[in-house]
Amino acid sequence: MRAFVFALALFAGATQAFTGVVTRVSDGDTLWVRPDVATEQPARKPVKLRLRGIDAPERCQPWGPQAKAALEARVLHRRVDVAARFKDDYDRLLGDLRLDGDDVSAWMVAQGHAWSHRYRGKGPYGELEDQARAAGRGLFGERDPMQPRLFRQWHGACG
């Protein structure tokens, strides 16, 4: 199955596809993965990965600690599959993360811990976000949750 995932990731244009263990979670959409085998990263050093397709609350923002805790509980110290294509403005790999074949970004949105990233309409997880909103799950149960993009504009980045 993992071979199929790698083949699919490479076919989809991923520049890096690897399996590794999550060593740290920074917030609800950023984590560190130590590759099982040497990739382009020297000596199997952990790679900083930003989950593609979602935007989770900032650490210092309401629901930020809960989003981080949810991602930690789901993936910390677990073996995952990574398929990444680009680096973002902060030099993080931007990619997809799968745990036992399940899309971790989809899970974060479905549980109400992140928004579907807004591009091309509702983004890749718009339907899951609509369902989480309707059920009042996670941050969607809060009164008027502020999207991280807007939070950063008003308050700056967390220190």
C-alpha positions, 0 to 999 in steps of 0.5 A: 500500500505504501508503494502505491501511495508513493507512486501516486504522490510522484505521479501527482507531481510531488517533489518529495515523497517519504515515510517518517515519524512525526517528532514535533507539532508546532501548531494545528497545521505545522509539524516536523517529520523525521524521514525513515531514509535519507531524502534530500534532507541530510542525515535524516534530520526532521523536516518542517511540514506545513499541511496543504489545504488547511489553515488552523488557528495560531498558537496564541489565538482562541482554539489554537492550543486545542488545534495543536493538541488534536494534531499531536494526539493524532500523529505525534510519534506515529509513522506517516506518509508525506507527499510534498511539492513546494516550499512556502514563504517560511521555507517549510515543505508544503504537502499532504500527510497521511496516517494509515492512509487517512488524510490528516488535513481532512481529519483536522477540518472534519473535527473542527480544528482547522478551516479549509484553505480558501482558494478556488471557492471553498478550498479542498475541504469545503464540504467537510468544513460545512459539515463541521460548522453545521455540527458545531464541532471544535472551533465552529462551536465558538462564537464568531471564530476568526480565521488565522489570516485575519488574526495575523493581520490584526494581531501579528504573528504569535511570539 
